[in-house]
Amino acid sequence: MGMDKRKVLVVHYASPSGQLSEVVQHLTGPLTQADGIDCRHVVLRSREPQPFPWPILRFFDTFPECIYMDATDLEPLELDPEERFDLLVLAYQVWFLAPSLPTTAFLKNPTGKAVLKDTPVVTVVACRDMWLMAQERTKTMLAAAGARLIGHIALVDEAGSVGSFLATPLWMLTGKRGPLLGGLTPRAGVAQEEIRASRRFGQRMVEALRDDRALDGNLLRGLAAVHVNTRLIATEKTAQRGFLVWGALLRKLGPHGARARQPVILVYIVFLVLLLVTVLPVSALLKTLATPLMRKRIAAQVAYYSGPSGE
Ligand SMILES: Cc1cc2nc3c(=O)[nH]c(=O)nc-3n(C[C@H](O)[C@H](O)[C@H](O)COP(=O)(O)O)c2cc1C
């Protein structure tokens, strides 16, 4: 019998709004409390502190770096690149359809990559509700590091796609979580009950490690770890293309924070608003009409994006 403790590493970026840290605390609670498991937390911190609330121009000025995954500088990682873990839990926020910049920095960091190599990884995302493209990017970076993705957990805002559409940006830009505007916008963020219930994932990890089960795509089966909103696939792909085009232009004008970028960002914000009030409702209607014709394709998309653990 192995007397050695099983080792779990939990990595996340602690943003000043703090939602992800709360998720991590609940989700990994069972791992931290279990005898026989050594659960270590590494909290990512960026050299340039993130503002909160975000000034609006600075908020939008981050999308080019997010979408082109220009890693920010992190405070040195308290990690030995030689150290091996039985399981790694990587929790992240989504920023402009990509992993939050400190998360990207970890995934590209030599020490981060060394620790990820040949290690089973569970990804956890807590975001508004658009995480599909960000997870594709995360998968690519995990594969480049030689990690083995065995499960994905996605927690999204309780207000739903429409409700959180204004509520979450308002939270980021004002620091107020809501409800705001006399109840016109709902409370932003993931529901408290859902954050507490994320404990079940940690519990499952404890059981699997204790019973010495193989750590694979079965780990999170049956726990409703993700729900794929297939209506968002095309929206995310289109928005991603827009970010790439505008982002390329902005990166030519200067680095993040450059004066020359500001007028273009203003134009982009106006463009974005116009796009949202015109194209979005039409495409939503078209999707509703097309759904019955596309059942097979949609089922395949759910299977793909909910992998490896499934809905
Ligand atoms: C700059 C920025 C961009 C964001 N972009 C997205 C996005 O593309 N999709 C999404 O679902 N949520 C997005 N969010 C919301 C975050 O994923 C997350 O829900 C929010 O930051 C609260 O989590 P936290 O307290 O852990 O930072 C964004 C937030 C920020 C600050």
Ligand as a Chemical Component Dictionary entry (heavy atoms), coordinates in Angstrom:
data_LIG
# 
_chem_comp.id                   LIG 
_chem_comp.type                 NON-POLYMER 
_chem_comp.pdbx_formal_charge   0 
_chem_comp.three_letter_code    LIG 
# 
loop_
_chem_comp_atom.comp_id 
_chem_comp_atom.atom_id 
_chem_comp_atom.alt_atom_id 
_chem_comp_atom.type_symbol 
_chem_comp_atom.charge 
_chem_comp_atom.model_Cartn_x 
_chem_comp_atom.model_Cartn_y 
_chem_comp_atom.model_Cartn_z 
_chem_comp_atom.pdbx_ordinal 
LIG C1  C1  C 0 -11.678 42.055 -19.048 1  
LIG C2  C2  C 0 -12.782 41.065 -18.833 2  
LIG C3  C3  C 0 -13.308 40.374 -19.924 3  
LIG C4  C4  C 0 -14.309 39.414 -19.742 4  
LIG N1  N1  N 0 -14.748 38.687 -20.825 5  
LIG C5  C5  C 0 -15.631 37.665 -20.632 6  
LIG C6  C6  C 0 -16.013 36.821 -21.722 7  
LIG O1  O1  O 0 -15.549 36.966 -22.858 8  
LIG N2  N2  N 0 -16.902 35.828 -21.486 9  
LIG C7  C7  C 0 -17.437 35.626 -20.244 10 
LIG O2  O2  O 0 -18.239 34.705 -20.111 11 
LIG N3  N3  N 0 -17.083 36.389 -19.188 12 
LIG C8  C8  C 0 -16.187 37.399 -19.340 13 
LIG N4  N4  N 0 -15.793 38.177 -18.254 14 
LIG C9  C9  C 0 -16.320 37.852 -16.910 15 
LIG C10 C10 C 0 -15.308 37.005 -16.133 16 
LIG O3  O3  O 0 -15.108 35.761 -16.768 17 
LIG C11 C11 C 0 -15.739 36.737 -14.686 18 
LIG O4  O4  O 0 -17.040 36.265 -14.675 19 
LIG C12 C12 C 0 -15.621 37.968 -13.838 20 
LIG O5  O5  O 0 -14.338 38.538 -13.995 21 
LIG C13 C13 C 0 -15.827 37.692 -12.356 22 
LIG O6  O6  O 0 -14.919 36.725 -11.891 23 
LIG P1  P1  P 0 -13.685 37.070 -10.909 24 
LIG O7  O7  O 0 -14.260 37.762 -9.715  25 
LIG O8  O8  O 0 -13.091 35.745 -10.581 26 
LIG O9  O9  O 0 -12.738 37.953 -11.677 27 
LIG C14 C14 C 0 -14.823 39.171 -18.430 28 
LIG C15 C15 C 0 -14.303 39.906 -17.349 29 
LIG C16 C16 C 0 -13.302 40.820 -17.526 30 
LIG C17 C17 C 0 -12.763 41.551 -16.327 31 
# 
loop_
_chem_comp_bond.comp_id 
_chem_comp_bond.atom_id_1 
_chem_comp_bond.atom_id_2 
_chem_comp_bond.value_order 
_chem_comp_bond.pdbx_ordinal 
LIG C1  C2  SING 1  
LIG C2  C3  SING 2  
LIG C2  C16 DOUB 3  
LIG C3  C4  DOUB 4  
LIG C4  N1  SING 5  
LIG C4  C14 SING 6  
LIG N1  C5  DOUB 7  
LIG C5  C6  SING 8  
LIG C5  C8  SING 9  
LIG C6  O1  DOUB 10 
LIG C6  N2  SING 11 
LIG N2  C7  SING 12 
LIG C7  O2  DOUB 13 
LIG C7  N3  SING 14 
LIG N3  C8  DOUB 15 
LIG C8  N4  SING 16 
LIG N4  C9  SING 17 
LIG N4  C14 SING 18 
LIG C9  C10 SING 19 
LIG C10 O3  SING 20 
LIG C10 C11 SING 21 
LIG C11 O4  SING 22 
LIG C11 C12 SING 23 
LIG C12 O5  SING 24 
LIG C12 C13 SING 25 
LIG C13 O6  SING 26 
LIG O6  P1  SING 27 
LIG P1  O7  DOUB 28 
LIG P1  O8  SING 29 
LIG P1  O9  SING 30 
LIG C14 C15 DOUB 31 
LIG C15 C16 SING 32 
LIG C16 C17 SING 33 
# 
